Amino acid sequence: MRLAVVSSDGENVDLHLGKGKSLYIYDYTDDLAFVEKREIEIAEDAKHQGGKVIKTCSDCDVLICVQYGFKSKIKAEDAGIKLVMDEGPIDEVLERYIDHVEFMKN
């Protein structure tokens, strides 16, 4: 499973999807592994930029951010990406999500 988190500093999930200038990509099979950081050109004052973020992580299964809008939800569903709202330190956010996925498997 490939996961993307929206973060301003690489340490915390702390941004709305449409304000995400950087994505941190992780792979999870048996262990969590950092893959890369991806930069996105986001205009500070523009609205509805979630589509740019979704396009940038089109190879991901899950995208985690603090919040997202209705249009972004539709775009993510069309792209086959699950949007998740959470916030806090990246390692804790990813651990919560993975624990939830593992729990749901059992």
LOVEXTOR-513190 format. One record per residue (C-alpha): residue in three letters; x, y, z. Coordinates in Angstrom, 1 decimal. Each point is the difference from the previous one (the first is absolute). Layout:
N
ALA;X;Y;Z
...
This chain:
106
MET;0.0;0.0;0.0
ARG;1.4;3.4;-0.9
LEU;-1.0;2.9;2.3
ALA;0.5;3.7;-0.5
VAL;-0.2;2.6;2.8
VAL;-0.4;3.8;-0.4
SER;2.6;1.8;2.1
SER;1.6;3.4;0.2
ASP;3.1;-1.2;1.8
GLY;0.4;-3.8;-0.5
GLU;-0.8;-0.7;3.6
ASN;-3.7;0.8;0.4
VAL;-3.2;-0.5;-2.0
ASP;-1.0;3.7;0.3
LEU;-1.6;1.3;-3.1
HIS;-3.3;0.1;-1.9
LEU;0.2;-2.1;-3.2
GLY;-0.2;3.1;-2.3
LYS;2.9;1.7;1.8
GLY;2.3;-3.0;-0.2
LYS;3.3;1.2;-1.6
SER;1.7;-3.2;1.0
LEU;-0.9;-3.6;0.2
TYR;2.0;-2.7;1.9
ILE;-0.4;-3.4;-1.5
TYR;0.2;-3.3;1.9
ASP;-0.3;-3.7;-1.0
TYR;-1.5;-2.5;2.4
THR;0.1;-3.8;-0.4
ASP;1.3;-1.5;3.3
ASP;1.9;3.1;1.0
LEU;-0.4;3.7;-0.7
ALA;2.7;1.5;-2.3
PHE;0.5;3.6;-1.1
VAL;0.1;0.3;-3.8
GLU;0.3;3.6;-0.9
LYS;-1.1;3.6;0.3
ARG;-2.0;1.6;-2.8
GLU;-0.4;3.7;-0.6
ILE;-3.1;1.6;-1.4
GLU;-0.5;3.6;-1.3
ILE;-2.8;1.4;2.0
ALA;-1.1;3.6;-0.3
GLU;-0.3;1.5;3.5
ASP;-3.3;1.8;-0.6
ALA;-1.7;-2.3;-2.5
LYS;-2.9;-2.4;0.9
HIS;-0.7;-3.5;-1.1
GLN;3.5;-1.3;-0.5
GLY;-0.6;-3.4;1.4
GLY;0.0;-1.4;-3.5
LYS;3.6;0.9;-0.4
VAL;0.9;-1.9;3.1
ILE;-2.0;-3.0;-1.0
LYS;1.6;-0.1;-3.5
THR;3.4;0.1;1.7
CYS;-0.7;-3.1;2.0
SER;-1.9;-2.0;-2.7
ASP;2.1;-3.1;0.8
CYS;-1.0;0.1;3.7
ASP;-2.9;-2.0;1.6
VAL;-0.5;2.3;2.9
LEU;0.3;3.8;0.5
ILE;0.0;1.4;3.5
CYS;-0.6;3.7;0.8
VAL;-1.5;2.2;2.7
GLN;-3.1;0.8;-2.1
TYR;-1.3;-0.1;-3.6
GLY;-2.9;1.3;-2.0
PHE;-2.9;-1.6;-1.8
LYS;1.5;0.4;-3.5
SER;3.3;-1.6;1.2
LYS;-1.9;-2.9;1.4
ILE;-1.6;-0.7;-3.4
LYS;3.3;0.4;-1.8
ALA;1.8;-2.4;2.3
GLU;-2.8;-2.6;-0.3
ASP;0.2;0.3;-3.8
ALA;3.8;-0.5;0.3
GLY;-0.4;-3.0;2.3
ILE;1.6;1.7;2.9
LYS;-1.4;-0.2;3.5
LEU;0.0;3.4;1.8
VAL;0.4;-0.1;3.8
MET;-0.2;2.9;2.4
ASP;2.4;0.0;2.9
GLU;2.7;2.3;1.5
GLY;3.0;-0.3;2.2
PRO;3.5;-1.4;-0.3
ILE;0.4;-2.0;-3.2
ASP;1.2;-3.1;1.7
GLU;-3.0;0.0;2.4
VAL;-2.5;0.7;-2.8
LEU;1.4;-2.8;-2.2
GLU;0.0;-2.4;3.0
ARG;-3.6;0.8;0.7
TYR;-1.0;-0.6;-3.6
ILE;1.9;-3.2;-0.3
ASP;-1.3;-1.3;3.3
HIS;-3.5;0.7;-1.2
VAL;0.6;-1.8;-3.3
GLU;1.5;-3.0;1.8
PHE;-2.9;-0.1;2.4
MET;-2.5;0.1;-2.8
LYS;1.7;-3.0;-1.7
ASN;-0.6;-2.1;3.1
